[in-house]
Amino acid sequence: MATWRFSTTPSGTEAVSSCNAVARFIDFSRGRNGGVGGGGVGGGSGNKAKQLMLMRKWQVRPMRRSFSVRNVSSEPQQKVKDPVTEQEESPSTLSPLPSDASSIASSIKYHAEFTPLFSPEKFDLPKAFFATAQSIRDALIINWNATYDYYERLNVKEAYYLSMEFLQGRALLNAIGNLGLTGAYAEALSKIGHNLENIAFQEPDAALGNGGLGRLASCFLDSLATLNYPAWGYGLRYKYGLFKQCITKDGQEEVAEDWLEISNPWEIVRNDVTYPVKFYGKVVTDSDGKKHWIGGHDIKAVAYDVPIPGYKTKTTINLRLWSTKAQAEDFDLFAFNSGEHIQAAEALYNAEKICYVLYPGDESIEGKILRLKQQYTLCSASLQDIIARFERRSGTKIKWEEFPEKVAVQMNDTHPTLCIPELMRILIDVKGLSWKEAWNITLRTMAYTNHTVLPEALEKWSLELMQKLLPRHMEIIEMIDEELIHTVVSEYGTADSDLLEKRLKQMRILENVELPAAFSDLLVKPKESPVAVLSDELEKSEEEEEELEAVVEPADGENEPVKEGTQGKKKIPKPVPEPPKMVRMANLCVVGGHAVNGVAAIHSEIVKDEVFNDFFKLWPEKFQNKTNGVTPRRWIRFCNPDLSKIITNWTGTEDWVLNTEKLAELRKFADNEDLQAQWRAAKRSNKLKAVSFLKEKTGYLVSPDAMFDIQVKRIHEYKRQLLNILGIVYRYKMMKEMSASERKEKFVPRVCIFGGKAFSTYVQAKRIVKFITDVGATVNHDPDIGDLLKVVFVPDYNVSVAEWLIPASELSQHISTAGMEASGTSNMKFAMNGCILIGTLDGANVEIREEVGEDNFFLFGAEAHEIAGLRKERAEGKFVPDPCFEDVKEFVRSGVFGPYNYDELMGSLEGNEGFGRADFFLVGKDFPSYIECQEKVDEAYRDQQRWTRMSILNTAGSYQFSSDRTIHEYAGEIWNIKPVELP
């Protein structure tokens, strides 16, 4: 069986033999009493029966090829083609996957004893989880090896998806679900005294992401594997994740994630797959004009591989995560033995900390350096790996012009932007290509997905910092900027210098940087006449004298003495600081790639019309839309089995898991009473599970008879959790002003559930979290309100929490300020699970509403094209706030929710201008429309037949939002890759 074979040889010559692990089952006779650990689990005392165990037989055999790891940052070395490359081993010789419960139970017990991470005395849940995961991993490795062996032999083009985040969630249930072994594993675990569900709960969520960016990346990997597309994912292996969120009386507190504390059973460290990554140093030019980046500090990037199985297919692709470390010789033994222990390990710490935390705080210069190091590590290690693979497959005759025909690199947001100058550097400095050749290859290889229209999220880096940390890359970026200037000038000419200056200001990669010498005379303004200048100076002098007189004139007519030495002196104006010189990463992505895509129809139009309008006019063919999607495997099939059974029964097939178009067939049954009854029963079952979950996580006991109203996403002002909680405050205030009978008649009982993390340095977002929890603490203990209203904030929201809440949801809030959400993916997950959305016309909401039907979506708020005008109206003092909105703010300030001072939070919604004020996200403007829409929600929920029909139509209309559809579009229209199904 072909396996991962890595050899590192000094010359770069490929090895011709290798140890090859062949998985097979053998009879293993236990020589101990009882079961695993001697505790009697899985067998009685004195049991000598043979057990079927999964073992590996190591064979030495001729090898077709090896994954030869070479340092592509160094000078190229001569390669010798493997003389036995043409020898092939049929994948049909692979051992079959164990599918019966007895074999699986034996495999689990084998790993508990022979792949131990725990002491042998007991077989408790943590140990059972690891043994179960390792037995699953055996099955995955067989398909994993077969997949890449087949790609290697066919030398197919592969897509490489680079992302700073992969929010995977738990892997166990997803893996056995995709392998079709859920029932077998449940039975096997019951044979050895355990329950599959309890085992699965032992797995921590992989702390490799935070929000929609990472979850999207993980959905894409699932779809790539399921659809048999040849691909890799590349990311970083964060030791402590973003943070674990704790909710205390003071609001959100952050502690480090501990997901790797025991280890990760899914990953395989590839100690022979390492690449050097350089920082600092200097650039020198040799006598031939060739550039060399020398000196500085080198660290090592080490590969950790995680298998990603497809659904009902052999294809299992790879997520390669990089961890960083220093060489052993970087440990200063002399300093250590001299008592300078911290100094001795400084190089080790500086290398390892690169992969400590996702998105380290960047308010300090040290934080900025660390973030930039993270981004470059991802880009450099991944590209070196990709290039090594291309060279190995090319043999002795490497045709670099064919590189884009074998490699497609997708940059998920701007974090991997440095792929562009890094690929240029390797091709020019290491491989000896010309600038023109390297640029052509880079342009055809790279593509960029834009995920935001927020200016602060379009990354910019200090030019000075980049020059110090990555001096060669800064030279390359300056040259790309100069090429861009030349293109713009050639396209638009110099006749209208004002228009040209405006275009260059918007389009240049380098911001606040003077034009290169070759273009320095382009924007020179005509010299003003000396007479005009003199006249201006005289006027200025007169104005200064008037200002000086005003300064020395006594206030209020009082004759105050003028201090000696001050009379007649002019005020010296403070010098205006020069704006910082910056590198605009998004502009570099647009210039350096062949495709730019938005992630929802409305977002892609904003990208073309506003964010990159000048680029769109120059290169309209680059711009595309790829509306996001989510995997129906994790987000319906596995997390909502009750609903899945209903869908399968009513559509007559389980094909909908792979072909979500079949969900649309539910439309014709939307009014069927039997379907509606089953639908409501499934929703209630999921709500009962969520009730238990919420009690365990928060201590609050909620009623399953109430509507479950959920907003779970990253805490940010533009996502407007503040609008939601102020709407709840309004609801609570109205209830308190009514009698018990009036309340019951007026309001539908609701459980309002929040979840999401506020970035640790985002003060306003953390105030919002504190406010939500304070409102909950008051409302939930108010005996007058009871079960009519509950407010629950679920701490440490992650994928596993979502898998509890989304199936139980009935109303979900996607209420961002119109035009500010790129797409969203949680809205798709909720709709798939029969949840009805309340939202603005923003992101993918627009397309979801079109598919599910306008009558099955609760719409409110200003539209994207109105936002700029509304902000202008506010700045001019023309906005008149709604009286109910003003009452709610005063109610908050009255102290009803505790002693915390909410002046800063409420103040952000007031005033007409100023940073952190003037209600930039239009909470006050949309508040009346939001309250009116919530009244319509109550009205609809009272009619359960109508509500259930709406719910069914949401699931039916969600078919378009599968990540399978999105990946087909990327594959065909950007990456140009084809499915490769294993024989």
Secondary structure as GFF3:
##gff-version 3
##sequence-region A 1 983
A	DSSP	beta_strand	6	7	.	.	.	ID=ss1
A	DSSP	beta_strand	17	29	.	.	.	ID=ss2
A	DSSP	three_ten_helix	36	38	.	.	.	ID=ss3
A	DSSP	beta_strand	50	62	.	.	.	ID=ss4
A	DSSP	beta_strand	67	68	.	.	.	ID=ss5
A	DSSP	three_ten_helix	91	93	.	.	.	ID=ss6
A	DSSP	alpha_helix	101	114	.	.	.	ID=ss7
A	DSSP	alpha_helix	125	154	.	.	.	ID=ss8
A	DSSP	beta_strand	158	162	.	.	.	ID=ss9
A	DSSP	alpha_helix	172	179	.	.	.	ID=ss10
A	DSSP	alpha_helix	182	191	.	.	.	ID=ss11
A	DSSP	alpha_helix	196	200	.	.	.	ID=ss12
A	DSSP	alpha_helix	212	226	.	.	.	ID=ss13
A	DSSP	beta_strand	231	236	.	.	.	ID=ss14
A	DSSP	beta_strand	244	248	.	.	.	ID=ss15
A	DSSP	beta_strand	251	255	.	.	.	ID=ss16
A	DSSP	beta_strand	268	279	.	.	.	ID=ss17
A	DSSP	beta_strand	282	285	.	.	.	ID=ss18
A	DSSP	beta_strand	291	294	.	.	.	ID=ss19
A	DSSP	beta_strand	297	309	.	.	.	ID=ss20
A	DSSP	beta_strand	316	325	.	.	.	ID=ss21
A	DSSP	three_ten_helix	328	330	.	.	.	ID=ss22
A	DSSP	alpha_helix	333	337	.	.	.	ID=ss23
A	DSSP	alpha_helix	341	344	.	.	.	ID=ss24
A	DSSP	alpha_helix	346	352	.	.	.	ID=ss25
A	DSSP	three_ten_helix	353	355	.	.	.	ID=ss26
A	DSSP	alpha_helix	365	394	.	.	.	ID=ss27
A	DSSP	three_ten_helix	400	402	.	.	.	ID=ss28
A	DSSP	alpha_helix	403	406	.	.	.	ID=ss29
A	DSSP	beta_strand	407	412	.	.	.	ID=ss30
A	DSSP	alpha_helix	419	425	.	.	.	ID=ss31
A	DSSP	pi_helix	426	430	.	.	.	ID=ss32
A	DSSP	alpha_helix	435	445	.	.	.	ID=ss33
A	DSSP	beta_strand	446	449	.	.	.	ID=ss34
A	DSSP	three_ten_helix	455	457	.	.	.	ID=ss35
A	DSSP	beta_strand	460	462	.	.	.	ID=ss36
A	DSSP	alpha_helix	463	469	.	.	.	ID=ss37
A	DSSP	alpha_helix	471	492	.	.	.	ID=ss38
A	DSSP	alpha_helix	497	507	.	.	.	ID=ss39
A	DSSP	beta_strand	510	511	.	.	.	ID=ss40
A	DSSP	three_ten_helix	517	519	.	.	.	ID=ss41
A	DSSP	alpha_helix	530	552	.	.	.	ID=ss42
A	DSSP	three_ten_helix	555	557	.	.	.	ID=ss43
A	DSSP	beta_strand	582	584	.	.	.	ID=ss44
A	DSSP	alpha_helix	585	592	.	.	.	ID=ss45
A	DSSP	beta_strand	595	598	.	.	.	ID=ss46
A	DSSP	alpha_helix	601	606	.	.	.	ID=ss47
A	DSSP	pi_helix	607	611	.	.	.	ID=ss48
A	DSSP	alpha_helix	613	618	.	.	.	ID=ss49
A	DSSP	three_ten_helix	620	622	.	.	.	ID=ss50
A	DSSP	beta_strand	623	625	.	.	.	ID=ss51
A	DSSP	alpha_helix	632	632	.	.	.	ID=ss52
A	DSSP	pi_helix	633	638	.	.	.	ID=ss53
A	DSSP	alpha_helix	641	651	.	.	.	ID=ss54
A	DSSP	three_ten_helix	655	657	.	.	.	ID=ss55
A	DSSP	three_ten_helix	660	669	.	.	.	ID=ss56
A	DSSP	alpha_helix	673	698	.	.	.	ID=ss57
A	DSSP	beta_strand	707	712	.	.	.	ID=ss58
A	DSSP	three_ten_helix	717	719	.	.	.	ID=ss59
A	DSSP	alpha_helix	721	736	.	.	.	ID=ss60
A	DSSP	alpha_helix	740	746	.	.	.	ID=ss61
A	DSSP	beta_strand	750	755	.	.	.	ID=ss62
A	DSSP	alpha_helix	763	779	.	.	.	ID=ss63
A	DSSP	three_ten_helix	786	788	.	.	.	ID=ss64
A	DSSP	beta_strand	789	794	.	.	.	ID=ss65
A	DSSP	alpha_helix	799	808	.	.	.	ID=ss66
A	DSSP	beta_strand	811	814	.	.	.	ID=ss67
A	DSSP	alpha_helix	826	832	.	.	.	ID=ss68
A	DSSP	beta_strand	836	839	.	.	.	ID=ss69
A	DSSP	alpha_helix	845	852	.	.	.	ID=ss70
A	DSSP	three_ten_helix	854	856	.	.	.	ID=ss71
A	DSSP	beta_strand	858	859	.	.	.	ID=ss72
A	DSSP	three_ten_helix	864	866	.	.	.	ID=ss73
A	DSSP	alpha_helix	867	875	.	.	.	ID=ss74
A	DSSP	alpha_helix	883	893	.	.	.	ID=ss75
A	DSSP	alpha_helix	903	907	.	.	.	ID=ss76
A	DSSP	alpha_helix	923	942	.	.	.	ID=ss77
A	DSSP	alpha_helix	944	957	.	.	.	ID=ss78
A	DSSP	three_ten_helix	958	961	.	.	.	ID=ss79
A	DSSP	alpha_helix	963	970	.	.	.	ID=ss80
A	DSSP	pi_helix	971	975	.	.	.	ID=ss81
###
